Structures are given as C-alpha cells and as structure tokens.
Amino acid sequence: MAFDLNMHTAKLLMSEPFFASLSRRIEKTCSTSVPTAGVRVNERGYFEMLYNPDFFEKLEPVQRLGVLKHEFYHVIFEHITGRLPSEGLTKLWNIATDLAINSHLMNELPEKGCFPGKGMFKDFPVGLSAENYMDLLKKMQEEEEKKGQTNGEQGEGGEGSGDPSGQQGEGSGDPSDEGSEGGTSLSDMDSFDDHSQWGKNPASPEAVNKAKERLRKALKDASRDATQSGWGSVSANMRKDIMDRIQSKVDWRKVLRYFIKTSQASNRRSTVKRINRRFPYIHAGRRTERVANIAVSIDQSGSVSDGMLTAFFSELDKLAELATFTVVPFDTDVAEDKIFTWKKGEKRKSERVLCGGTCFDAPTKYVNQNAFDGHIVLTDMCAPKPVASKCQRMWMTDKHHATHVPFTTNERVIAIEA
C-alpha cells in the first residue's frame, strides 16, 4: 500500500500549531510525477502539495516534518504565486529560494538539499532572503564562468544555471543525486524539491489571484491559532515576517487626509454677495464653508521617535491648508500652557515640550470639553485604554505598535512610516 501522507500529517504537526493550521488549508496529493515533493496552485485556486510516496516512506519522522515545513514556507513566501526576480523562474532562483527556506530548517531535511554554510555554499551566511541569495549565486556563477573560460571550457557551469524554462532535470531532487556536499559547480546543483509546477498550468491567472486571497486569510487564521496555542518552531524573525505579510498596506498620508475631510463641520453664514434662491434680492444668501477643527494630541514620552514626529509634522504642513489644528502636548497631563493653534498655511518645526509618562485620558477629556470635529493622537500606544471620545478619534503610531495595541478598539490605528 502506497504511503499516505494525510494519515501522518496530524501526528507530525502535533507540536506545530501554526503549521498545523496552515496545513489544513493545503491539499495533499500522492503523485509519482514528482521525485520528492512540490507545491502549486491548482485549477480551482487552491494550494496543493504533490508528494512522492516512495520518497516519503523512506524518510525519518523529523525529515518528513522538515519537508512539510519546507513546502509550506514556499507558500508563505509567495514563491508560487508570483514572487520572481526580473529574469523570471530560473534554476538559480530555485536554488535561492531553497537556501532561504533551509536556513530555518537546518538538520531537519534530507542531506541532499541546498544549505547555506554547507558544501559549495559554505561561505553563504544563514538567514538571508531569497533575493540576497540570488545575488550571491549570480556572483558564484560569474566566477565559475570566468574560471571555465580560463580553462577553455566556454563556461559550462553557466548554461544550465540560467535555464529560462525553470524545468527540473530528470530525477531532480532525488535523494540519490549529488547534494550540497558533493556538488562541484552550480550546474551540478538543483533545488531540493520540485519547482516545475510554479507559474504553470493548470493554474490560470484567476486561480492564482484566488490563491493569493486565500493565502492571506490562511496566514491570518494560522497566526491567530498560533497566538493562542504557540508558534512551535517558528522563529521570532519568521513570526515578524509572517505578521508583516498579513498586514494591509496603508498609505498613512491618504488616511490622515481622509480623516480630516470627513471631520469637517459645516460653518454657515449670511452674505449679500450670494443670491438667495428662494427670495432673490429680498434676503441675503447663505454661504456654507466646511472647516475642520482638529485636535492633534502629541504624546511627549521618549518612546515616540523623532523620525515619526518629523514625518507627522511635515504632513501637517501640507494639510494645514485644509484645516485648523490645535496641537495638544501631553504625557500624564495636558500641558495647557503649551497648546497652540496651527493655522492654515503656517509652518512649524516639531519639538518636545514634556518628557513624562503617558495617559490617554488627559487629552481625551480636554478634547471632549472643547469644540473639536476630530481627534488625532500621535503616540506609541503604551498606555491603558482611555475614556470614550465625543468626536471621531484616530491613532497614529509606528509599525510595531500598530500591530501590538495593548487595548481593544474599533478606532483606526495607522502606522506612520518615517
């Protein structure tokens, strides 16, 4: 009876909550069309892992788990769904992606793979991105070609390495092939697993787009499960990479501008220069102007970086033409003697006037007691949840604190990229 990976997956991933959650969203199909294993997007827009039963049956449990994680990392890093260098899918890129992944799986895979710090890649540092390894491989290829030309060999090592088809050789990834310890040139090397399905049929562009959306949701769900049950062997750096991938990319400047426009209150006044439509030349007309009166509370704690302050103040310079800002410096209290009105077109430099702790109740109560249309809080988020705001409120912070808010809120929390 052929080895059925589905019968072993739950046991293999028992101590890996993150990968176990992700695994449930990846189909696994037994196939002899691949020598080891490989992942692809199928025609229905789902991620599918093809595996050779004979190959898996010979592996030790730790290696089976390692191969599973290797394939899942290809999915996580979007190697299947379009993350390619300018030259497209090549043999060098196949090796580069394996080096990046195997940096996190040292001593967990069959020995015949590509590992940084081992064999012909002994001078490659561990833990780089696929793009960084690609640069190192190109330099290695150039050196091999120069050496080959010097020996009158016309660069034999370079031809296969740049194969634009990206096709695996016959038996590619087979455990009997030469691995990183035995290879003598890049032309002898190949990726550990099968990459021939990347970007190929049966997946249409529509199917790939569906898979991308499913991947983002799968990573969100798996990350949520891991937060509750543990991340297993996923390193801290890898967790950060994964969390960055599932965060929506937001242009904080556009969000800030939109917030100000939606906070604008109507200011109506009479004017004889405008004709009254109902009673022309009898009553004065009415002119409606929309002027936003925005409170900008600036957290004065030292953990709010100067770079974030500078970027934020620079943007306020531009938006001062749309609204009037009242800048409210605060730490545990509001420094009322330091409050100033930033009028339209006025230019000001960022500066600190306090240096204490942080309490969000202080600026919120000040804003609630005065007539403001909106409230923006520039902060590191490191304080308890404040009292409710009478006007719409938005939080602006750095990238890290935007994903580590210490309290639950339905209000917008936007990361400023300084």
Secondary structure, 3 states (H helix, E strand, C coil): CCCCHHHCHHHHCCCCHHHHHHHCCCEEEECCCCCCEEEEECCCCCEEEEECHHHHHCCCHHHHHHHHHHHHHHHHCCCCCCCCCCCCCCHHHHHHHHHHHHCCCCCCCCCCCCCCCCHHHCCCCCCCCHHHHHHHHHHHHHHHHHHHHHCCCCCHHHHHHCCCCCCCCCCCCCCCCCCCCCCCCHHHCCCCCCCCCCCCCCCCHHHHHHHHHHHHHHHHHHHHHHHHHCCCCCCHHHHHHHHHHHCCCCCHHHHHHHHHHHCCEEEEEEEEEEECCCCCCCCEEEEEEEEEEEEEEEECCCCCCHHHHHHHHHHHHHHCCCEEEEEEEECCCECHHHCEEECCCCCCCCCCCCCCCCCCHHHHHHHHCCCCCEEEEECCCCCCCCCCCCCEEEEEECHHHHCCCCCCCCCCEEECCC
